[in-house]
Every structure is written in C-alpha cells, then in structure tokens.
Amino acid sequence: MTRQFFLYSGTWPHQGGEGIYLFRFDASSGSLETLGLAAPTDNPMFLAIHPNNRYLYATGETPDPSINAFAVDPETGKLIFLNRQPSHGKTPCYLSVDYSGRFVLVANYTSGTIAVSPVNDDGRLDNASDIIQHHGAGLDPERQEAPHPHSVILSPDNHFVLVADLGTDRIVVYRLNGKSGVLRPNDPACTTLKPGAGPRHQAFHPNGKVIYSINEIDNTITVFAWDENSVRSSTYKISLPFPPTSRVQPIALKSRCYFRPVSLRIKSRP
C-alpha cells in the first residue's frame, strides 16, 4: 500500500526562498517530489502542524516578528493564510502546538521571551494568553550574554512546558493551564547544564521518561530523566565528534527509537 504525505519546508529570502515550500513524500519508496511554493510568506524560520493536520503555523522572522496561521488544503497541500499574531519578542525561532491543539507556544531567541497564543476553532490565532521574560546569562560572553530560549516543547501528558535556554544553560519547566493558556513556574523551576553547554533543542524518548538535550556550544547531547513533573540530573553526556567551529542543531526521536539523529551546521549563520 502506498503511503504518501505532504512535507513543508520554511526558507530564508537571502538564500532565494519565497516562503513555505511543499513536497510529496512516498514512505514506501522513500522518494520526494517537489510541488513548489505552498504559500508566500516572509522568513518562515520554523513550522509546526496542528494535531488535526488541518492547520500549519510558521514563525515570521521579520522587523515585526510574528506567528502566522495557515489552513492546509487536504487535496493539494497548498496553504491558505488565516491570520497572524505578534510573537511578542525578537527572532522567533521555535514553535510548538500543544497536544490538545488549543495553544501555540513560541520561543523568541534574541529577546529571551516565551509566548502562548490560543488557537480558535477555525485555526486562527488569538491574542497571547501569556508572555514570559527569561533572565540571566551564561559562561560564553559572545553567545550567552543574555537569555536565549531556543526551543519550547510539551511533556507527553501536555501538562508541562520545557524551554531550552541556550543563553543560561538551563532547561526551564512551566506548568501549562490547559484552559487559560497561562504558564506558571514549576517546582523545581529548572535544571542546569554544564556551564557553556548551550542547550538548543530537546526531545522526549517515546517512553516519556527520558529527555535528550542537544547542546549547540559544546557539541554534546545530555540525557536526563523525567519523573512526571521535573527534569532530574543528567544520567550521562555524549560528546559529538564534530569540529569546534561546527554547531549542532535539531534532535528528533520517533516511535521506534534506535537512533538519535541530529543535524550539523559547519558555519554559523550571521
């Protein structure tokens, strides 16, 4: 049986991109077909799909940073613009949709803020239900002079929000109110990584009991235990055999977890 899926990719205009591009992936053969532009939009740095697959959300890394909502045409895969809301910070770099589909969460790298936007029944975004400012700094005076939240994910039970803050070497944990969309600091509020690690992205193991943190500055993966409401001390750390000028990037885990794939950027983006 043929299994085909639509894939979406954000692009940067300074590299010739015009917005979000569409592909068709055949899981049976592994082939990937380019279908062209799904929607023109400015600087969609990160994309997230709604749990019902009917809506897609994209960051807009522009002078007026935003979160953009689109409806997905189920036949063609093309995207229909719905609305946008401010990201409430500079350089929105990561989006997550909670498992209920009621909230979109965004991490703003440069300003050090996290924001939550409610999702209406038609997929449109509402005004932010919460905005949180991170504080602090890290060991590296160039990369960690201020807080830089780089990813925001949900715990498997959808009750907690975990933020990897590259600037402060912390994974910060919040409790998510599933009705109001308000975040409250967890107790304990965070776990601290090795100084200068620079946590970028996180991923839960499919068993829901282990978290992997990919650390951009020192090129490592740190493994943590999750005990239903907090990140416990790391069990061990994996050093990656990459050159010192490289920067590790996203980490992803699938339902059958035999590997921890990561990507690598040899030269940092200006």
Buried (B, 14 or more C-beta within 10 A) or exposed (E): EEEEEBBBBBBEEEEEBEBBBBBBBEEEEEEEEEBEBBBEBBBBBBBBBBEEEBBBBBBBBBEEBBBBBBBBBEEEBBBBEBBBBBBBBBBBBBBBBBBEBBBBBBBBBBBBBBBBBBBEEEBBBBEBBBBBEBEBBBBBEEBBEBBBBBBBBBBBEBBBBBBBBBBBBBBBBBBBBBEEBBBEEBEEEBBBBBEBBBBBBBBBBEEEEBBBBBBBBBBBBBBBEBEEBBBEEBEEBBEBEBEEEBBBBBBEBEEEBEEBEBEEEEEEEE
